[in-house]
Structures are given as structure tokens and as C-alpha cells.
């Protein structure tokens, strides 16, 4: 299963980097509201990723909400998301596969109790980020800006071009 997570977190980091490339092209003056909303959405999924990283490591995260009161700059957020993506890639490379089924009890920021396995937490962070990247992509479309081509299939074929060669067996990532 950790091979699967390594591939998925590679995709997640790739999609995040592509999204920031699109957002930096928005005009901070004429597209201020939409740009701010996009940054808030990304900051939200970044904060949630940090909260779950703390749960995975048994550390205290210090967040009292699933977003921050202040909105970071685009460059600050890009650096933070990139560091988070690197952390998750390192984590999925080093977590022993037998620990992925470990159940972890935690408190949500609203005080509700929760319990998820490490694998469920890792899956949540990926799906949650993808959901909100989609929202940002919709904002870009409404601004007549082509959104990133944020699909797993595109990632696989861009990062492993041999998959497009039909005359020989393509390299397929192990999902176990």
C-alpha cells in the first residue's frame, strides 16, 4: 500500500505545483477577490494536511480551526504547501506498511472526537486536496483562465512517458 501512497503523493505535489503556476498569473488588482478566495481554499487544505500530519506523528498541531485567520501571500503559501508535500512524500516512503492499519484517536478542531487508520488519514489528505484544487480550477475557468490539467492519468503519463509506448511493456508502479 505504501507504493500506492508514494505515487498518489507524487501526483498531489505535482498538481499543487501546477496550480500555483496558474495562480501566479492572476492579476492581484483586477482579480483580487477570486485570487483571495483561491488562496483561502488552498490554505484550508494545507492547514488540514498539517493537522493530519500531527495526528500521524502523535504531535500537537496547535490549530483551533481548519483555516488560519490571516491569509498568507501566494509565495508564502506555495513554500508551505511544497514543504508539506515533501513531508508527506518522506512519510509515505518511511512508514512501515504494517503501521498503515493502526487506528489513531484524535480530536477535530471543533472538538468532535475522531478515529482513523493511518491509511485513511493519508487517503483523506489526498482526496481533500483534490476536492479543493477542483474548486480553485472552477474559479480559474470562470476567469477565462485555463485551469491545470489536474488528473492522475496525465500525471502518470507525464512523469513516466514510456507508458505511452505500446510496443513494449510499460513500467507500472507497484500498488502494494
C-alpha positions as CSV (number, residue, x, y, z in Angstrom):
1,X,0.0,0.0,0.0
2,X,2.9,2.4,0.6
3,X,3.8,2.2,-3.1
4,X,0.3,3.4,-3.9
5,X,0.6,6.3,-1.5
6,X,4.0,7.3,-2.9
7,X,2.5,7.5,-6.4
8,X,-0.5,9.4,-5.1
9,X,1.6,11.9,-3.1
10,X,3.8,12.4,-6.1
11,X,0.7,13.3,-8.0
12,X,-0.5,15.6,-5.2
13,X,2.8,17.5,-5.2
14,X,2.8,17.8,-9.0
15,X,-0.8,19.0,-9.1
16,X,-0.2,21.6,-6.3
17,X,2.9,23.0,-8.1
18,X,0.9,23.2,-11.4
19,X,-1.9,25.0,-9.6
20,X,0.4,27.7,-8.1
21,X,1.8,28.3,-11.6
22,X,-1.7,29.2,-12.8
23,X,-2.5,31.3,-9.7
24,X,0.6,33.5,-10.1
25,X,-0.7,34.6,-13.5
26,X,-3.9,36.1,-11.9
27,X,-3.8,39.9,-11.7
28,X,-3.7,40.9,-8.0
29,X,-5.7,44.0,-8.7
30,X,-8.4,43.2,-11.2
31,X,-8.8,39.6,-10.0
32,X,-8.3,40.3,-6.3
33,X,-11.4,38.7,-4.9
34,X,-11.1,35.4,-6.9
35,X,-7.3,35.2,-6.1
36,X,-8.0,35.7,-2.4
37,X,-10.7,33.0,-2.5
38,X,-8.3,30.6,-4.2
39,X,-5.6,31.3,-1.7
40,X,-8.1,30.7,1.2
41,X,-9.1,27.4,-0.3
42,X,-5.6,26.2,-0.7
43,X,-4.6,27.5,2.8
44,X,-7.6,25.5,4.2
45,X,-6.4,22.2,2.6
46,X,-2.8,23.0,3.7
47,X,-3.9,23.5,7.3
48,X,-5.9,20.2,7.2
49,X,-2.8,18.5,5.9
50,X,-0.8,19.9,8.8
51,X,-3.4,18.8,11.3
52,X,-3.4,15.2,9.9
53,X,0.5,15.2,9.8
54,X,0.3,16.0,13.5
55,X,-2.1,13.1,14.1
56,X,0.1,10.7,12.1
57,X,3.1,11.6,14.3
58,X,1.4,12.0,17.6
59,X,2.3,15.6,17.9
60,X,0.2,18.6,18.8
61,X,-0.7,20.8,15.9
62,X,-1.9,24.0,17.6
63,X,-4.7,24.8,15.2
64,X,-8.1,25.8,16.6
65,X,-9.7,25.9,13.2
66,X,-9.3,24.3,9.7
67,X,-8.0,27.6,8.3
68,X,-6.0,30.5,9.6
69,X,-7.3,33.9,10.5
70,X,-4.7,35.6,8.3
71,X,-4.3,34.9,4.6
72,X,-0.8,34.1,3.6
73,X,0.7,35.6,0.4
74,X,0.8,33.3,-2.6
75,X,4.5,32.9,-2.3
76,X,4.4,32.0,1.4
77,X,1.6,29.5,0.8
78,X,3.5,28.0,-2.1
79,X,6.5,27.4,0.1
80,X,4.4,26.0,2.9
81,X,2.5,23.6,0.6
82,X,5.7,22.5,-1.1
83,X,7.2,21.7,2.3
84,X,4.1,19.8,3.3
85,X,4.2,17.8,0.1
86,X,7.8,16.9,0.8
87,X,6.9,15.9,4.3
88,X,4.1,13.6,3.1
89,X,6.4,12.1,0.4
90,X,9.0,11.4,3.1
91,X,6.4,10.0,5.4
92,X,4.9,7.5,2.9
93,X,8.4,6.3,2.0
94,X,9.4,5.6,5.6
95,X,6.2,4.5,7.4
96,X,6.3,0.7,7.9
97,X,3.4,-0.8,5.8
98,X,2.1,-2.7,8.9
99,X,1.5,0.6,10.6
100,X,-0.9,1.9,7.9
101,X,-3.7,0.0,9.5
102,X,-3.0,1.4,13.0
103,X,-6.1,3.2,14.4
104,X,-5.4,6.7,15.7
105,X,-7.8,8.6,18.0
106,X,-7.8,12.4,17.8
107,X,-9.9,15.5,18.3
108,X,-11.1,17.6,15.4
109,X,-10.6,21.3,15.7
110,X,-14.4,21.7,16.5
111,X,-13.9,19.4,19.5
112,X,-15.6,16.3,18.0
113,X,-13.8,13.0,18.5
114,X,-12.4,11.0,15.6
115,X,-10.6,7.8,14.9
116,X,-9.0,6.8,11.6
117,X,-6.2,4.5,10.4
118,X,-3.0,6.0,9.1
119,X,-4.1,4.8,5.6
120,X,-7.5,6.5,6.0
121,X,-5.8,9.7,7.1
122,X,-3.4,9.6,4.1
123,X,-6.3,9.0,1.8
124,X,-8.3,11.8,3.3
125,X,-5.4,14.3,2.8
126,X,-5.1,13.4,-0.9
127,X,-8.9,13.5,-1.6
128,X,-9.4,16.6,0.4
129,X,-6.6,18.5,-1.5
130,X,-8.0,17.3,-4.9
131,X,-11.5,18.4,-4.0
132,X,-10.3,22.0,-3.2
133,X,-8.0,22.1,-6.2
134,X,-11.1,21.4,-8.2
135,X,-12.8,24.4,-6.6
136,X,-9.9,26.6,-7.5
137,X,-9.9,25.2,-11.0
138,X,-13.5,26.3,-11.3
139,X,-12.6,29.8,-10.2
140,X,-9.9,29.9,-12.9
141,X,-12.4,28.7,-15.5
142,X,-14.8,31.5,-14.5
143,X,-12.0,34.0,-15.1
144,X,-11.4,32.5,-18.6
145,X,-8.1,31.1,-17.4
146,X,-7.4,27.5,-18.4
147,X,-7.2,25.5,-15.2
148,X,-4.4,23.0,-14.6
149,X,-4.9,19.6,-16.2
150,X,-5.2,18.0,-12.8
151,X,-5.8,14.4,-13.4
152,X,-3.9,11.3,-12.2
153,X,-3.7,9.8,-15.7
154,X,-2.0,13.0,-17.0
155,X,0.5,12.9,-14.1
156,X,1.4,9.2,-14.7
157,X,1.9,9.8,-18.4
158,X,3.9,13.0,-18.0
159,X,6.2,11.5,-15.3
160,X,6.5,8.1,-17.0
161,X,6.4,8.8,-20.8
162,X,7.1,5.1,-21.5
163,X,3.6,4.3,-20.5
164,X,2.5,5.7,-23.9
165,X,4.7,3.2,-25.8
166,X,2.6,0.3,-26.8
167,X,5.3,-1.7,-28.5
168,X,6.8,-2.8,-25.1
169,X,5.6,-3.4,-21.6
170,X,5.2,-0.1,-19.8
171,X,6.6,0.4,-16.3
172,X,3.7,0.2,-13.9
173,X,4.1,1.3,-10.3
174,X,3.5,-1.3,-7.7
175,X,0.4,-0.6,-5.6
176,X,1.4,-2.8,-2.8
